[in-house]
Amino acid sequence: HAFLPTPSGEFWIDGEAKEAEESAVHLLAGFFDDKSGSAGLESLSRRHLLHLVDAWVGGSPGVSTKLRTTLRYPLRMFMPTSALRDGLRKIANEIARDDALLAGKGQVESLTTDELEYACKCRGITPSMHHLGHRRHEVLQSRLSSYLRVRERVDGSGAGREGKSPEIHRSLILHLPALMPEGANTKT
C-alpha cells in the first residue's frame, strides 16, 4: 500500500483510507453517544464526572464564570450526579456553539496567533507553544483544524440518514483533548 499525504499533512493508506476513516467515525460516534454509548455522559460514573469537572473548570479559560462558580470545589463534591452531568453538558454546549462559529470556511485561517492559542486552550487541546517560534501559528492552526474536523465528522455521522440532523456528542467534546496527543501535527 502507498502512503499519501493529505492537505493537512497527515498520512493515509491509499485505497483503505476512506473505509478506515468511516469505520473510526462510526466507532467514536457510538462510543461517545451521550445517551447509550459506553463513554456517553449518561454512562459515566460519578468519579469520572468529577474528574471531567476538575479538568474543565480548572483547566479551560473558555468555561464561563457562572459555570466555574457553580461547579467549584468543594461544592461539586456534594452535588447530585445529575447536576454534575448538567454542568458538563453546559460546558460542552458552550464549546459546541464556538465550534459552529469556527467551522465556517476560512474562519480558522483568519484567526491571529493569540486567538488560535486561546481557541485551542478553551478546547483543552494544546498548551502554550511559544517554543515553536515562527511555526507556532501554523501548528496551532493545524491542531484546531484537526479538532474541528473530528468534531464535524463524528457529529455529522448520523445526519442525512432517516432525516436525522447532526448530533452533538457532548462527551466527545469533553474527552477529545485526551484523544489528541500533544505531538500530533507538530512537525519540528
C-alpha positions as CSV (number, residue, x, y, z in Angstrom):
1,H,0.0,0.0,0.0
2,A,1.2,3.5,-0.7
3,F,1.0,6.3,2.0
4,L,-0.4,9.5,0.7
5,P,-0.2,12.9,2.5
6,T,-3.5,14.8,3.0
7,P,-3.6,18.6,2.6
8,S,-3.3,18.9,6.4
9,G,0.0,16.9,6.4
10,E,-1.5,13.7,7.8
11,F,-0.8,10.4,6.0
12,W,-3.4,7.8,5.0
13,I,-3.1,4.4,3.4
14,D,-4.1,4.6,-0.3
15,G,-7.3,2.7,-1.0
16,E,-8.2,1.9,2.6
17,A,-8.2,5.4,3.9
18,K,-11.9,6.3,3.3
19,E,-13.2,3.0,4.7
20,A,-10.9,3.2,7.8
21,E,-11.9,6.8,8.4
22,E,-15.7,5.9,8.1
23,S,-15.2,3.0,10.5
24,A,-13.4,5.1,13.0
25,V,-16.0,7.9,12.8
26,H,-18.9,5.4,13.5
27,L,-16.9,3.8,16.3
28,L,-16.3,7.2,18.0
29,A,-19.9,8.3,17.4
30,G,-21.3,5.1,19.1
31,F,-18.8,5.1,21.9
32,F,-19.4,8.8,22.8
33,D,-23.1,8.8,22.2
34,D,-24.4,10.8,25.2
35,K,-27.4,8.5,25.8
36,S,-26.3,5.0,25.1
37,G,-22.5,5.0,24.4
38,S,-20.0,3.4,26.8
39,A,-18.4,6.8,27.3
40,G,-21.5,8.8,26.9
41,L,-22.4,11.3,29.6
42,E,-25.3,9.2,30.9
43,S,-22.9,6.1,31.2
44,L,-20.1,7.8,33.1
45,S,-19.6,7.1,36.8
46,R,-19.8,9.9,39.4
47,R,-16.0,9.6,39.9
48,H,-15.4,10.1,36.1
49,L,-17.7,13.0,36.0
50,L,-15.9,14.7,38.9
51,H,-12.5,14.2,37.1
52,L,-14.0,15.8,34.0
53,V,-15.4,18.7,36.1
54,D,-11.9,19.2,37.6
55,A,-10.2,19.2,34.2
56,W,-12.7,21.6,32.6
57,V,-13.4,24.0,35.5
58,G,-9.7,24.2,36.5
59,G,-8.1,24.0,33.1
60,S,-10.1,25.8,30.4
61,P,-10.3,29.6,30.2
62,G,-13.4,29.2,28.0
63,V,-15.6,27.9,30.8
64,S,-17.9,30.8,31.8
65,T,-17.5,32.4,35.3
66,K,-21.1,31.4,36.1
67,L,-20.3,27.7,35.5
68,R,-17.0,27.9,37.3
69,T,-18.7,29.3,40.4
70,T,-21.5,26.7,40.3
71,L,-19.1,23.8,39.9
72,R,-16.2,25.0,42.2
73,Y,-14.6,22.8,44.8
74,P,-15.8,21.7,47.4
75,L,-19.4,22.4,46.2
76,R,-19.2,19.8,43.4
77,M,-18.3,17.1,45.9
78,F,-21.8,17.3,47.4
79,M,-23.8,17.9,44.2
80,P,-26.1,15.3,42.9
81,T,-24.6,13.3,39.9
82,S,-27.3,14.8,37.7
83,A,-26.2,18.3,38.5
84,L,-22.6,17.4,37.5
85,R,-23.9,16.0,34.2
86,D,-25.9,19.2,33.6
87,G,-22.8,21.3,34.3
88,L,-20.7,19.3,31.9
89,R,-23.4,19.5,29.3
90,K,-23.4,23.3,29.6
91,I,-19.6,23.4,29.2
92,A,-19.8,21.1,26.1
93,N,-22.7,23.2,24.7
94,E,-20.6,26.4,25.1
95,I,-17.7,24.8,23.2
96,A,-20.0,23.4,20.5
97,R,-21.5,26.9,19.9
98,D,-18.0,28.3,19.4
99,D,-17.0,25.3,17.2
100,A,-20.0,26.0,15.0
101,L,-18.8,29.6,14.5
102,L,-15.2,28.5,13.8
103,A,-16.3,25.7,11.4
104,G,-17.2,28.1,8.6
105,K,-14.9,28.2,5.6
106,G,-11.8,30.3,6.3
107,Q,-12.7,31.1,9.9
108,V,-9.7,29.2,11.4
109,E,-7.3,30.7,8.8
110,S,-8.5,34.3,9.7
111,L,-7.5,34.0,13.4
112,T,-4.4,35.6,14.8
113,T,-1.8,33.5,16.7
114,D,-3.2,34.7,20.1
115,E,-6.8,33.9,19.0
116,L,-5.7,30.5,17.9
117,E,-3.9,29.8,21.1
118,Y,-7.0,30.9,23.1
119,A,-9.3,28.8,21.0
120,C,-7.1,25.7,21.5
121,K,-6.8,26.3,25.2
122,C,-10.6,26.7,25.5
123,R,-10.9,23.2,24.0
124,G,-8.1,21.8,26.1
125,I,-6.2,20.7,23.0
126,T,-2.8,22.4,23.5
127,P,-0.6,24.1,26.0
128,S,1.4,27.2,25.1
129,M,3.6,26.6,22.1
130,H,6.0,29.5,22.4
131,H,8.9,27.2,22.0
132,L,7.9,26.7,18.3
133,G,8.7,30.3,17.4
134,H,7.6,31.3,13.9
135,R,5.9,27.8,13.4
136,R,3.6,28.4,16.4
137,H,0.8,29.9,14.2
138,E,0.9,27.1,11.7
139,V,0.9,24.4,14.4
140,L,-2.0,26.0,16.4
141,Q,-4.0,26.3,13.2
142,S,-3.3,22.7,12.3
143,R,-4.4,21.5,15.8
144,L,-7.6,23.5,15.8
145,S,-8.4,22.4,12.3
146,S,-7.8,18.7,13.2
147,Y,-10.1,19.1,16.3
148,L,-12.9,20.7,14.3
149,R,-12.6,18.1,11.5
150,V,-13.0,15.2,14.1
151,R,-16.0,17.0,15.6
152,E,-17.6,17.6,12.3
153,R,-17.1,14.0,11.1
154,V,-18.4,12.4,14.3
155,D,-21.3,14.8,15.0
156,G,-22.4,14.6,11.4
157,S,-22.1,10.8,11.2
158,G,-25.8,10.2,11.9
159,A,-27.0,13.1,9.8
160,G,-28.7,12.6,6.5
161,R,-30.0,9.1,7.4
162,E,-33.6,8.7,8.3
163,G,-34.0,12.5,8.4
164,K,-31.6,12.9,11.4
165,S,-29.9,16.2,12.0
166,P,-26.3,16.4,13.2
167,E,-26.0,15.3,16.8
168,I,-23.6,17.0,19.3
169,H,-21.6,14.3,21.1
170,R,-21.0,16.3,24.3
171,S,-19.0,13.5,25.9
172,L,-16.7,13.5,22.9
173,I,-16.1,17.3,23.3
174,L,-15.1,16.8,26.9
175,H,-12.8,13.8,26.1
176,L,-11.3,14.8,22.8
177,P,-8.3,16.6,24.3
178,A,-7.2,13.3,25.8
179,L,-7.6,11.6,22.3
180,M,-5.4,14.2,20.6
181,P,-1.8,13.5,21.6
182,E,0.3,16.5,22.3
183,G,2.7,15.9,19.5
184,A,0.1,15.4,16.8
185,N,0.6,17.5,13.7
186,T,3.7,19.3,15.2
187,K,6.5,18.6,12.8
188,T,9.6,20.3,14.2
